[in-house]
Amino acid sequence: MLKEIVEDKHGDDPYDPSLYTPTGKAITVDGFENVTDAEIDRFKADGYLAIERAFTPDQIEDAVVAVEEMIDGKNEKFNGKGVLFERGVKQKVMDAPEDDRKTFVRKLQKWIGFDDRLDHFHVNPDLLDVLGRIMGEPAKLYSNQAMQKPAHIGREKPWHQDHAYFNLPMDTEIVSVWISLQEANHENGCMHVIPGSHLEGPVVHFRVRDWQICDTDIAKNRVVEVALQPGGILLWHGRVHHGSPANRSDKSRRSLQIHYIPESVDPNIVTQEERLAVYGSEGKDVSC
C-alpha cells in the first residue's frame, strides 16, 4: 500500500501542439545484432539511435509487473520511495481503488537495485557494447528513472537537453537510454528528437512549463518522431534536443530510462553553479 502521495512539482500548462508536429519518423534497427558501424556513425551525426526488439516480450512483461509492485508498495526493498504522481491528482489517488492508483503515477525516481527483473537491463552486455562503441570506452551508470505518461492526464515534457539537468563536465558524452515497456506512439506521447541538434552545443534553459529550451528556439522544421513497440529502445546524446507531447489518449505509456557516462568521467567535479553558468539564463542577456 502507498504510504505517501507526492505530486510532481510541474503542472500541465498549455503548449503549442505544433512543437510536436513531426516532419519525419525515426529510422529504426531490428535488434542489437544489426547495430553496425554505420548505425554508430549515424548516432554521432544525428544524436540518436532507435532499436526495436532489443528486449523480449517476457523481459518486458516481468518489468511491468516489477514496476507496478514498486508503485503499489509491494516491494519491501523499494518501500514506495521516489514515486511521483501527476500534479493535481492527489484527491483522485486517495479516492481511487488501490489497484488503480498506479494509473496516476508520473515517475519513479530510481528503480535500479530493487528487483532482479529490472536490474538486468542496465548491465545488458549487448547494450553496454553499443554504448562502448559510441563512447569509445566502457560506459558506467549515472542516473535512472522509470517514466510514465498516464492515460488522459500524462503531461508534456518540454524540449530540453539532458546535460542541462546533470552536474557533469561540459564535454561529457552522456548517452541516455529509454526502454519502452508499452507501445509509444504520437497519441500517447512518444519521444520526439531533433537530429543533429547535439552538435550545436549547449542551449540556455528557462523555467517555463519545466526546465526547458525556449519554445521559440525549437527547430520545428526538423522534428522526428520516435514511435516504439514494447521492448524497443531509444538512445540519445545528452545534448540532443528532445521532448514529448501530453498523453490525452486512453493508452498509458511506460518506460525505463537510464543515463550513462564514459567510465573515465568523474561525476563529482562540477557544481550546480558551474552547470548553470552554461545552461542557466541568469546573468545572460536572454529571455524567453
C-alpha positions in Angstrom: 0.0 0.0 0.0 1.2 3.5 -0.8 2.4 5.3 2.3 2.6 8.8 0.8 1.2 10.7 -2.2 3.8 13.0 -3.6 2.9 15.0 -6.7 5.3 16.1 -9.4 6.2 19.8 -9.0 5.5 20.7 -12.6 1.9 21.2 -13.8 0.2 20.6 -17.1 0.3 24.0 -18.7 -1.0 24.6 -22.2 1.5 24.5 -25.1 1.6 24.9 -28.8 1.0 21.4 -30.3 3.0 22.4 -33.4 6.1 21.9 -31.3 5.5 18.2 -31.8 4.4 18.1 -35.4 6.8 15.6 -36.9 8.5 16.2 -40.2 9.6 12.6 -40.3 9.8 9.3 -38.4 12.9 7.8 -36.8 14.9 5.2 -38.7 15.0 2.0 -36.6 17.2 -1.0 -36.4 15.9 -4.5 -35.7 17.8 -5.9 -32.7 21.2 -5.3 -31.2 22.8 -7.6 -33.7 22.0 -5.2 -36.5 23.7 -2.2 -35.0 26.6 -1.9 -37.5 29.3 0.7 -37.6 27.0 2.6 -40.0 24.4 2.9 -37.2 27.1 4.1 -34.7 28.2 6.7 -37.3 24.6 7.8 -37.7 24.3 8.2 -33.9 27.3 10.5 -34.0 25.7 12.6 -36.8 22.1 12.5 -35.7 22.4 12.2 -31.9 20.0 9.3 -31.6 19.6 5.6 -32.3 16.3 3.6 -32.2 16.4 -0.2 -31.8 13.3 -2.3 -32.0 13.1 -5.8 -30.3 16.1 -5.0 -28.1 14.4 -6.9 -25.3 12.0 -9.9 -25.3 8.3 -9.8 -24.5 8.9 -11.9 -21.4 11.5 -9.4 -20.1 9.1 -6.5 -20.7 6.2 -8.3 -19.1 8.3 -9.0 -16.0 9.5 -5.4 -15.9 5.9 -4.0 -16.0 4.9 -6.3 -13.0 8.1 -5.3 -11.1 7.4 -1.6 -11.6 3.8 -2.0 -10.5 4.8 -3.8 -7.4 7.2 -0.9 -6.6 4.5 1.6 -7.1 1.9 -0.4 -5.0 4.3 -0.7 -2.1 4.7 -4.5 -2.5 8.4 -4.3 -2.9 9.8 -4.1 0.6 13.3 -3.0 -0.6 11.8 -0.1 -2.5 9.1 0.7 0.1 7.3 3.3 -2.1 10.2 5.8 -2.1 10.6 8.1 -5.0 7.1 7.6 -6.5 5.8 10.9 -8.0 2.2 11.4 -9.2 1.0 13.8 -11.8 0.3 17.2 -10.4 -3.3 17.9 -9.2 -4.4 14.3 -8.8 -3.9 13.8 -5.0 -7.6 13.6 -4.2 -8.2 11.3 -7.2 -5.5 9.0 -6.0 -6.9 9.0 -2.4 -10.4 8.2 -3.7 -9.3 5.5 -6.3 -9.3 1.8 -5.6 -5.8 0.7 -4.6 -5.2 -1.2 -7.8 -6.0 1.9 -9.8 -3.6 4.3 -8.0 -0.7 3.3 -10.3 -2.5 4.8 -13.2 -1.8 8.3 -11.9 2.0 7.9 -11.4 4.3 10.2 -13.3 7.7 8.9 -12.3 9.8 6.6 -10.1 13.0 8.4 -9.2 15.1 5.3 -9.2 14.4 1.6 -10.0 17.9 0.0 -10.1 18.9 -2.2 -7.2 15.4 -3.2 -6.0 14.3 -6.1 -8.3 16.2 -8.7 -10.3 13.5 -8.5 -13.0 14.7 -4.9 -13.6 18.4 -5.0 -12.7 19.5 -6.9 -15.8 18.5 -4.1 -18.2 21.2 -1.6 -17.3 24.0 -4.3 -17.4 22.8 -6.0 -20.6 26.0 -6.9 -22.5 24.6 -6.0 -25.9 23.5 -2.6 -24.7 26.9 -2.0 -23.0 28.6 -3.0 -26.2 26.7 -0.4 -28.2 27.4 2.3 -25.6 31.1 1.4 -25.6 31.2 1.7 -29.4 29.5 5.1 -29.2 31.7 6.5 -26.4 35.0 4.8 -27.4 35.4 3.4 -23.8 33.3 1.5 -21.3 30.1 3.1 -20.1 29.1 3.5 -16.5 25.7 4.1 -14.9 25.0 7.7 -13.9 21.2 8.0 -13.2 17.9 6.2 -13.7 14.2 6.8 -13.6 11.0 4.9 -14.6 8.9 7.3 -16.6 5.1 7.1 -17.2 2.6 9.1 -19.1 -0.8 8.1 -17.6 -3.7 7.8 -20.0 -5.7 11.1 -20.4 -3.6 13.1 -17.9 0.1 12.5 -18.8 1.7 15.9 -19.2 4.1 17.2 -21.8 7.8 17.0 -21.2 9.0 20.2 -23.0 12.1 20.2 -25.2 15.3 20.1 -23.3 18.9 18.7 -23.3 19.7 16.1 -20.6 23.0 17.7 -19.8 21.2 20.8 -18.6 20.0 18.7 -15.6 23.3 17.0 -14.8 26.3 18.4 -13.0 28.9 16.9 -15.3 31.9 18.3 -17.2 30.7 20.2 -20.3 32.5 17.8 -22.7 30.9 14.6 -21.2 29.4 12.3 -23.8 26.2 11.5 -21.9 24.1 8.8 -23.6 20.5 8.3 -22.3 18.6 5.1 -22.9 14.8 4.9 -23.0 13.3 1.3 -22.8 9.7 1.1 -23.9 7.5 -1.0 -21.6 4.4 -0.2 -23.6 3.8 0.9 -27.1 4.8 4.5 -27.5 3.2 6.5 -30.4 2.2 10.0 -31.2 -1.2 9.7 -29.5 0.2 8.7 -26.1 3.2 10.9 -26.1 6.2 9.2 -27.7 9.6 10.8 -27.8 10.5 13.4 -30.4 14.0 14.5 -31.3 15.8 17.0 -33.5 18.6 15.2 -35.4 22.0 16.8 -35.3 21.0 19.3 -32.5 23.6 17.9 -30.2 26.3 19.2 -32.5 25.1 22.8 -31.9 26.3 22.8 -28.3 24.6 23.7 -25.0 21.4 25.8 -25.1 20.2 28.1 -22.4 17.2 26.7 -20.5 14.4 28.5 -18.8 11.8 27.7 -16.1 8.6 27.9 -18.1 6.4 24.8 -18.1 9.5 22.9 -16.9 13.3 23.4 -17.0 13.3 23.6 -20.8 14.6 25.2 -24.0 12.5 28.2 -25.0 9.7 27.2 -27.5 11.0 29.8 -29.9 14.4 28.1 -30.1 13.0 24.8 -31.3 13.8 23.8 -34.9 10.2 22.7 -35.7 11.1 22.0 -39.3 13.5 19.2 -38.2 11.3 17.3 -35.6 11.5 13.5 -35.9 9.0 11.2 -34.1 10.3 8.1 -32.4 7.5 5.5 -32.1 8.5 2.2 -30.4 6.9 -1.1 -29.6 7.4 -2.7 -26.2 11.0 -3.9 -26.0 12.2 -1.2 -28.3 14.8 1.3 -27.1 16.0 4.8 -27.9 19.5 6.0 -27.3 20.2 9.8 -27.5 23.1 12.1 -26.9 23.0 14.3 -23.7 22.8 17.5 -25.8 20.3 16.4 -28.4 17.1 18.4 -28.2 14.2 16.1 -27.3 10.7 16.3 -25.7 7.3 14.6 -25.7 3.7 15.8 -26.0 1.0 15.2 -23.5 -0.9 11.9 -23.4 -4.7 12.5 -24.0 -5.3 9.0 -25.3 -6.8 6.1 -23.4 -3.5 4.2 -23.5 -0.7 4.8 -20.9 2.9 5.0 -21.9 5.6 3.4 -19.6 9.3 3.3 -19.9 12.6 2.8 -18.1 15.2 5.5 -18.5 18.9 5.1 -17.9 21.7 7.7 -18.2 25.3 6.6 -18.9 28.6 8.4 -18.9 32.1 7.3 -20.0 34.0 5.3 -17.4 36.8 7.9 -17.3 34.5 10.8 -16.3 34.5 11.9 -12.7 30.9 12.9 -11.9 31.9 14.8 -8.7 34.0 17.7 -10.1 31.3 20.0 -11.5 29.0 22.1 -9.3 25.4 23.2 -10.0 26.7 26.8 -10.3 29.2 25.7 -13.0 26.4 23.9 -14.9 24.0 26.8 -14.6 26.8 29.2 -15.8 26.4 27.4 -19.1 22.8 26.2 -19.2 21.1 28.8 -17.0 19.7 32.1 -18.1 20.8 34.2 -15.1 23.5 36.7 -15.9 22.9 36.4 -19.6 21.1 38.9 -21.9 18.5 36.4 -22.8 14.8 35.9 -22.2 12.0 33.5 -23.2 
